[in-house]
Amino acid sequence: MNRLPAFAAFALVAALSGAAIAQQSAPAPTTGGGNPPAAGNQHMHKFDAQTQLERLTKQLQLTTDQQAKIGPMLQQRDQQLEALHGDASLKPADRRAKAQAIMQDSEGQIGGVLTQQQNDKWKAMREKAMERMQEKRGQKVPSSSASTGG
């Protein structure tokens, strides 16, 4: 199952992007309420750190201090991912590896600002989004809820 690590990296991008991709994978004939996708960005929504911060603030009940620290982290991560997405010179495997590294770095930074309770909830949110994406792609999702150690 060589596809799973690559898919996991994509799923983490989606989960950290407010799970917007997981909830809106089917193309809908709506006028949309946000930014139009960037050129060549057929299947991914444009990254928006402010929207992500608002969602995390609401779902994790971030303090003002946490928001002030996490906001720039999200902006930096999203800028790096957008640049990576637009880099046609990279092979898909290299792009996935770099995206994974960006996401892991971002997760570590954000996790360092959260309380243990917030970290636990954030982890559960990411796992749930990943499961939804796998289900939408028709992949069987093993019941890994029994092994939640981290």
N, C-alpha and C positions, 0 to 999 in steps of 0.2 A: 504494500500500500504506500507507494512512493508519493502519491498525490496528497496524502493527509497532512504532512508538515506544511506544504505550500498552501493548502486550503486553510489550515489553522492560522497562518499568518494573515491571510485575507480576512478571515472571520474576526480576528482580533482588530484589524483596521475598522471593520464594520462595527464591532461592539464598542470600540472606543469613540467611534464617530456618532455615538448616540443611538446605535442600532438602527439608524435610518435605512440603511441598505437592506437589512434583514426584514424590515417591515414593508419595504416598497420595492421588492425585486421585480414584480411584474410591471411592464410599462403601462402607465395609466394615462388616458387621454384627458388629463386635467391641465389647467392653465398653470399649475404650480404656484407656489407662494414664495419660493426662494430664488436663489441665484440660478441662472441657466448653467447647464454643465459646460465645462471648458471644452475646447475643440479636441477631438480625439478621446473624449471621456464618455464613451457610449454607455457603459454599464455602472459607472460610479458617480455618486453625487459629489458636487463640489464640496471640499472640506470647508467647514465653518467653525472655527475655534470658539466663537462667541456662543453659538447655539449649543455646542458641546458643553461648554462651561455652564450654561443655564440648565441643561439637563442634569449634569452632575450635581449642581447646586441643589436642585429640587430633589433628586433621587437620594443623594447622600447627605443632604442638609449641611452643605459646606458653610463654614464660617466666612466672614469677610476676609480674614487673614488668609484662609486656605484659597479662596477665590483669587486673591491678589497673587498668590504664588503659582497656582495651577494654570491660570489664564495664559501667561507667557509660555509655559511648557506646552500647552495645547497648540498655541500659535506656531511655535518652533517646529513641533512634530508635524503639523499639517503642512507647513511650508516645505519641509523635507520630503514628505510623501508626495506632494503635488509635483515637486521638481523631479522626483524619482519616476512618477507616473508618466511625466512628459519626456523622459529620457529614452528615446527610441534606440540609442546605441547599445543599451544593455540587453543581454540575453535574458529570457524569462526567468531562468533559474537564478541568475545574478540579481535581478530585480526583486525576486521573492526574498532572497537572502538579505538584501539591504533593507527591505521593508520590515522583515522580521527583526533585524537589529535596531532599527529606528523605533519600532513598537516596544521592544523589550526595554530599551533605554528610557523611553517615555513612561512606561509602566513603573519602572523602578523609581523615577523621579516623582511621579504623582503619588505612588504608594508611600513614599517617604513623608508626604505631607498629610496623609490621611490617618485617622485613628484606627485602631485595630478593628473596631466595629464597622467603620466605613470601608476598610479594606476588604473585610469579609463580604459585605453587601456588594461591593464593586466586583469582586471575583465572581459571585453568583450571577450578577447581571451579565458579565462577559460570557460565562459558560452557557447561560440560557440563550443568549444571542447566537452563539456558535451552534448550539443544538438546532435552533430554528433554521439557520442557514443550511445546515447539513440536511435537515428534513426537506427543505425546499429544493435542494439539489438531488433529492431521491436517495440519499445515502442513509444506511441504517445507522442509528445512533445507539451505541452500547450504553447500557444503564451504568454509567460510571458514578452515579450519585452515591453509591455505597463506598467508593474509595475517594473521599474528599479529605485528603491530607495535604498540607502544603507548607 
